[in-house]
Every structure is written in C-alpha cells, then in structure tokens.
Amino acid sequence: MEWKNNLMKLFKKKKVGLVLGCGGAKGLSHIGVIKFLEETDVKIDFITGSSIGAMIGGAYASGLSIKEIEDIALKTNLTSTAKLFSPGFGKSGLVTGINVQKFLTSILGEKKIENLQIPFTAVATNILTGQEILFNKGDLVEAIRASISIPIVFQPVILNNIVLVDGGLVNPVPIDVARKMGADYIIAVNILSSKNKPDIKRDKKRPNKIDLEKPLEIIPILQKKLDDLIIDHKWIRNFIKHKEKQDLPGMKKILHQSVLIAQEKLIELSIDLYKPDVLIEPDVGDINMFNFYKAKEIIEKGYKSAHAVFNKNK
C-alpha cells in the first residue's frame, strides 16, 4: 500500500510516542490499536499511559507481545473479572487491589521500569495534593497498580508516604508526558471521547411512560382513571414519587458522571494544547468500565478505529 510506505518513510525519521488513555475496560481497545500499528510496521519509541493505558502500555513495553496481551484479555470472563474486583474491607476503597497486584505480578514478574524494552512512563495522582506523579523508574507492577487505582473502587497505593490513585484524574491522555520523554511524533488514543456517547433510547417496554414536562401526555391516563372513578390524591402523590424515583440518577451515577465530565474536559484541553499528530478515538461509548469479559469486541473496535484513522490520513 502506498500510504503504508509513506508512513514508513515518515516514521524512520521520527521518534514515535504512543499515548494510551484511561477508561477501564474500554481500554482493551488499546490492544487493537497496537495490533494495527505492528501490522503497519510502526516502531514505537516511547509509551506513556494513565490507568488501563498504563496497564496495557506497561505490559507491551515490558516485552510481552501484543498477541500474548490479547490472549490474556480474551481469557477474561465474568468469573475472573469478579475475582479481580472482589470487595475488601479497607476504609478507602471497595476493592483492596491485592488480587489485581497478584495478577499483574503473575504476568509481568518483577521488572524495573528503567530496564524495559521500550521507555515507559505511568501516570498516577497524589490524591491529597492533586499533583501528577510520573513513574519512569522503579517497580513496574507498583507503578501500574497506582495508576489504575480508581478512587472509591480501589484502595489507594501508598508509596514514600504519598497516597496514589488513578492517573486519569489529572492527565487522562498524557500527551505532554510523551513529548517530555523525547517523542516528536505522537499517536494518542482517547477512549473517553465525548463523541462516543451511547444513544439514550426510550424504554419501549413501558408504553405508558410519561414526560411530566409534556402535560398533554398525561391526559389519556387521567381520563381512564376518571372513568374508573379511582382518581384521588394518594394516586397522584404515588405517581409523582414514582416518576421522580425513575428519572433521578443515584449517587453512584452522579459521582461517575462528575468524574467523566471533568476527564473529558481535561482531554479536550490536552488535545488542543499539545496537538497529537494522530488521534485515535475508538467507538467504545457503549462499553461499561467493568466489561472486561467483552474483550474480543472491544479489541476489534480499537483495531478498526486505528485502521480508519490511518487510512484517512494516508
């Protein structure tokens, strides 16, 4: 392919930095992106990532082949996911993270970041100060474990008296980190793009669902109740309570959306300020952050997205 040959000529003159963003199970799409880059013979000189991006990027930088990483992901099912996220008893998070750390150690061993095959940096957050913490040396598993510590879900990691949580809080797609590492050509993967929101569809199973902002919709139901002579104040109160309960999101949803909105804004600012040369945004809006058992589907989304972007830029 002519576009592939042109890319190869370009990459021979550039130091390529791969930036992998945060987003839970959505981040399995990073595997698909790397698969495509390998097939296109793109040599990656630097890798940086936040959260799941640090996990996938760290594993690849350590020397695991993308096929090995993909095989591990494809073996994940509901049972294994549940084991990784089994609740603990810590006061700072629902999950202790011990099982995740054991899992990471089993596949990565005891490696130092400074000795990896590809220079790598993981991003974490000092939850007490909001400071960005960069791991470019030291224990690889500890760095990844800190970077993936989603607040409230995971108990924080304490290293050198610093309380560390998910890097996505301060730098969801750390493009600037790749620049500082020495990359002069940036391929960034953003899996929290606001363009990939799932469609909110009306519940077809509830034909009598009513929008209180459209008063006319209530008339047929009220008419039926009047005909049956069972309209009373109690029924109206129950109706309104039901509607409020149905529409208002719970605290968990509000917390998740609050963090997500903040991350999306940070990503938009980062992209605008640091301008990656290639921006890949896999269509993973319909994937839940804990859907690790959907690995095959998610990886394919990443591959297709990378293919589409590089073909568009050929």
N, C-alpha and C positions, 0 to 999 in steps of 0.2 A: 504494500500500500504506500502511495506517495506521501500521505500525511504522516505515516509512521516513520518513514525515512527522514522526513523533515524534522520530526520530533527528536529522533536520534541525533541528528546533527546539532540541534539546539542543546540537548542535554549533555553532550560531550563537552560543551563549553561552559556549563553551569554547574553549580553546587546545589543540588535539589534538596529542599526541606519538605518533609511530609508532616502535616499538622492534622492531628486527629482529635475531634471534639468530643464533648461529653454527651450523655443521653441514655444511660442504662442499656437495655437490650437492643435499642435502636443502633447502638454502636457496633453490633455484629456486622453491620453493613460495611464497616471499615475493612473487614476481611475481603469482601467482594471487590472493593476499590483496589486493595493491594494485589489481589489476583490479576486484575486487569493491568495494573502498572507492570507487573512481572511479565505478562504476556506481551506487553508493548516494549519490553526491554528497557524500561526506565530505571536507571540506577539511583537509589535513594541514598543520599549522603548524610542526612540528619533526620531524626524523628523526634517530635515532641507531642505530648497529648495530655488531656485532662480526663480524669475519671476512667470510663471504659476506653477512651482513647489512649490513656496511659497503659492500660492493661494489654490491649491489642498491640500497641506500638512497642511496649517493652518486651513482649514475648517475641515479636519479629526481630527487634534489634538484638535480642539475646542469641539469635542463631536458629530459632525454630523456623522451619519452612512454613510458608503460608498454607501448604497442604496439611501439615501437622496441626496448625492452629485451627484450620477449618474442620478437621476430623474431630478434634476435641469439642468444638462448638456443636457439631452435628450429633454427638453422643449425649448432649444435654437434653433431658426430658423433664416433665413436671416433677417427678420424684427427686431427681438430682438437684433441680432448682430449689425445691423446698428444703433440702438438706443444707444447701449453702446458706439459705436465708432463715434457718431455724432460729426462733426467738431465744434471746438470752435473758439475763437478769440485771444487766447494767442500768444505771440511772440515766446515762447519757445517750442511749440508743436502744432500739428494739432488738438489734442483732449484734452479737459480740464481735463477729468477724473472724472468730477463730477458725471456723470451717473454711472460710474463703482463703485465709492465710495458709492453711494446710494444703488446700487445693493448688494455690499458686506455687508453693514450695515443691509440691509433687511434680509439677510440670517444668518449673524453671530452675529448680535446685537452688544452690547458694551462690549467686553471682553478684559481682560488683558492677555498678553502672559504668564506671570508668574503664572497665575491661570488655565491654560489649562490642560486638562486631560492627555495629552502626552507632555513632554517637547519639545519645538519647537523653531527654530531659522530661521528667514527670512534674506536673504542676499540682500543688496542694494549697490549702488555705489555713492560715493561723486564725482559728475561729474567734479568738479573744481580741485580736487586733485588726483582722481583715487583711492582713499582709499576705501577699503572694509568696509562697515558698517553692523554690525550684530545686529539684533533686537531679543533679548531674553527676553525682558520685555517691558512693555508699551502697548499702544493701538494696538490690533491685526489688525484692518482694516487699520490703518495708515501704519503699517509695510508692509502689503501686497500691499497696494496702491503704496508705494515707490518701492518695489521690482519689480513690474510689469511695471514700467514707462519706456517703450521702448523709447529711445531717438528719438526726432523729432515727433514720433507718439503721445506720451503723454507729456503733460506739466510736468516738474519735480515737486517733492514734496519738500517743504521747511520745515524742522524741526530743531529747535535750530540753525537757521542760516546756516544750511547745505543743499545744493542743491542735492537732491537724485534722482537717476534714476535706471534703471533695474540692478539687481544684476548679471545678466548674463554677463555683460561687464567685471567683474573682477573674477567671480567664477561661471561659468555656471553649474557645477555639484559639489557642495561644500562638497566633501568627507571629507576634513580635518576638516570642522566645526563639522561634526558628531563625529569624533574622539575626538575633544576637549570637546564635550558635555558629553563624557563618554562611547560611543559605542565601543564595542570590536568585533562586527561583523557587517559589512557594506553591505547593499543591495543598490546599486546605480542604478538609472535609467537615462540613457543618451538618449535623443530623438533627438540629433543633430549629431548622428554618421555619419562619412564620408562614412561608408559602405552602408548607406541607401539613396544614391543619386538617384533621379528619372532618368530613362533612357531618353536620349535625342534622339528623333526619327526624322527622316527626314519628312518633310511636304509632305505627299502623295498627297495633293490637288494641288501641284504645280509641275507638271511633267517637267516643263521647268526650274526648279531651277538650277542654275549653280554655281559651285565652281570655283572661279577665280584662285585658286591655281592648278586647273586641266585644263589647256588651251584647251585640246582636246575636252572638253565637250561643248565648245562654237562653234565649227566648224559647226555642223548641223544647228544651228540657224543663224549663219552668212551666211551660204550658201543660206538659204531660203531668207534672206534679200537681198542678192546679186541678187538672181534670180528675186526678185520683183523690183530690181533697186531702193530700198529706203534706202540703207546704206548711212549715212552721219555722219559728226562729231557730230551733235546735238544728234542723236540717241545714239551714243556711250557714250557721256557725260551723258545722261539721264540714260542709263543702269548702268553705274558705280555708279552714285549717288544713284540709287535705291538699288543697291547691298550693298553699304555702310550703307544706312539707315536701310536696312533689317537686317544686321548682327551685327551692333554695339549696345550694350545694352545702355539703358538710364541711367541717373544719379541715379534714384531710385534703379535700378537693381544693379548698381555698388556699391552703398552705402550698400545695403543689403548683397551682396556677400562679401564685405570687412569685415563687422562685423561678418558674418557667418564663414569665414575662420579663423579669429582671435579666435573666440569662439571654433572652432573645435581644434585648436592647444592648447588652454588652457586646454580643456577637455583631450586631449591625454596626456599632461604633468601631469595633476592631477591624471589620472588613473594610469599612470606609477609610479608616486611618492608615492601615498597614497594607491594604490592597494586594491580596494574594494574586499570583499570576494565573492560577487555575482554582476555581471554586466549585467543588462538587457537593451537591445537596441531595442525598438520596431521598426518595419518596417513602419515608417511614412514618408519616403522620398518624397512621392507623395502628402503629405498634406501641404496646404498653411497655414501660421501662423494665418490667419484670418478665417479659415474654421471651426468655432465653430459649425456651423449647421450640420457638419458631425460627430457629437458626437458618435453615435452608432457605426459607422465604426471604429473610432479612438480608442474608449474604447476596442472594440473587439481585435484590434491589440495589445494593451497593455497586455490584458489577455493572448492571445495566445503566446506572446513573453515570458512572465513570466513562463507560463506552460512549454514551450520548454526548457528554461534555467534550471529550477529546475529538470526537467526530465533528462536532460543531465548530471546534477551534482549528480544524485541520487546515 
